[in-house]
Amino acid sequence: MKTIAAYTLGCKVNQYDTEAMLELLERAGWTPVPFPGPADACLINTCTVTGTGDQKSMKAIRRAARQNPNCAIVVCGCLAQREAETLLSMDNVRLVLGVQRRGEVASLLEAAMAQDAPISAVAPLKGAGFENLSVSRHEGKTRATMKIQEGCDRYCSYCIIPSVRGPVRSMALADVRAEAARLAAAGYREIVVTGIHLGSYGRGTGEALIDAIQAVHDTPGVDRVRLGSLEPVTVTEAFARRAAAMPGLMPQFHLSLQSGSAAVLRRMRRRYTPEEYLGAVETLRRFLPGCAVTTDVIVGFPGETEAEFRESMVFVERARLARIHVFPYSRRAGTPADRMEGQLDEAVKHARAREMIELGNRLEAEYVSGLVGTVQPVLFEQPAGEGLAEGYTGQYVRVRADARPGDLRPVRILRAEGALASGEVVDDESKHERGE
C-alpha cells in the first residue's frame, strides 16, 4: 500500500486543489494518511501571498523531510510557481508543480519516484487555460466547494498573486452545470462557488458570474449556494436583482474592502472608492434586505496616517459590516507596496489591527443579536454535545440547537452571545423524525 500525507497552506482555493489532487492520487492507488505521520510521499500545497506564507511553506517541507526521511515530497501551489529551482534543491523534494498540471500529479509523481530524480513540472502561465479539477468529498457531509475561476489581473500594489496564479480563466458553463450535478448526486446540500478573483468569471466568453451562479442554483438537489469573495464592482443592480430572485442563494456577500480611506485605496491600486463600496453594500441591502455583508481589512499599509486609519474605522462602522477579517499589512517582496516609503512599525500595525478587530467583534455581535426572534433556516454541520448540533444560517451566522448534522431546519433564534446564536427548531416534522 502506497501512502501519501498532504498539508495545505493559504486560501480555500488551495484547499480545494489539494483535495482534487488527493482524489486523483487515490484513484492511482495511493492511500491518504494524516500529515506529518509516516508516509511514502507528502504533498505540500504552498502559499506565497506574504513572506510569512513563504516561511510556513518552507518549514512544512523541511518538517516532512525530517519526520519522513525516505518519503518523496511533492511541492505545488503559489510558492512552487515562483521558486521551483530553490524547492528542487531541498531534501526529499521529487516533484514541483505550480498552479497547473495538477491533474497529472499521479503520473508525474510515479515518474519522479521511478527515476529517483526530481522533476520540475512548473508550466508557464502565459496562455494558460482553466484546469478542470473535481472534488467529490469535502469538509463534513453538507457543504462542498467548487472552484470555477482561476487567475487575477488586478495587480493591487500589495499583492503577488497575479504573477503566480496567472491570467484570468474560467470553467466552461457546461462544466459548471456538470460539476454541480456531480456534487448534488454525492449528497452535498450546499455548494460554495469560489475562485481566485471570482468576479472575473467568464471574461472574454460572453458569460458572467451571475450566469454560473444561476447554473449551480438551478441544479436539482442543490439546496443552497454560497459565494466566495467578490469585488464591490461586481455588485450592480442587475447582479443584485438576479441574485434576489434565487431563493437558494445565501444572503451573505463577502465584499473585499481593504481600507475605508480613499487615499489608502489609491495607494493600494484598488479600483473603487469608499463611496462606491458603500453603494454596492446599499444595492445588496435594497434587493436582499437583512443580508450579511462581510469583508477583509488591511491596517498599517505603507504611509497610512493616524487620520487615514481613523477614516477607515469610521467607514467600517458606517457600513455596518457583519464580520471583518483584519490583517496587519505584511510586506511582500516583488510588489510595489514593498518599495513604498512610510513602512510602519510592527507595533503600530498590530495595535491598529487589535482596534479594528474589536470594532469588528462589536459589529458582528450587533448583527447576530439582530436575528433574535427571527426564524432562520440552518444547515447543521457538526455535533455540539448533549444532543445539540451547530450549523449556519444563510447569513453565515453560527447557530446551536437540538438537531443532527446534516439537518436543514428552520430555527427560531432565542439568544445571541457574541458570534454564536442559539435557538429551537420550530418544525414539528423534525421532532417526528427524531421520535420525539
Secondary structure, 3 states (H helix, E strand, C coil): CEEEEEEECCCHHHHHHHHHHHHHHHHCCEEEECCCCCCCEEEEEECCCCHHHHHHHHHHHHHHHHHCCCCEEEEEEHHHHHCHHHHHCCCCEEEECCCCCHHHHHHHHHHHHHHCCCEECCCCCCCCCCCCCCCCCCCCCCEEEEEEEECCCCCCCCCCHHHHHCCCEECCHHHHHHHHHHHHHCCCCEEEEEECCHHHCCCCCCCCHHHHHHHHHCCCCCCEEEECCECHHHCCHHHHHHHHCCCCECCEEEECCECCCHHHHHHHCCCCCHHHHHHHHHHHHHHCCCCEEEEEEEECCCCCCHHHHHHHHHHHHHHCCCEEEEEECCCCCCCHHHHCCCCCCHHHHHHHHHHHHHHHHHHHHHHHHCCCCCEEEEEEEEEEECCEEEEECCCCCEEEEECCCCCEEEEEEEEEECCEEEEEECCHHHHHHCCC
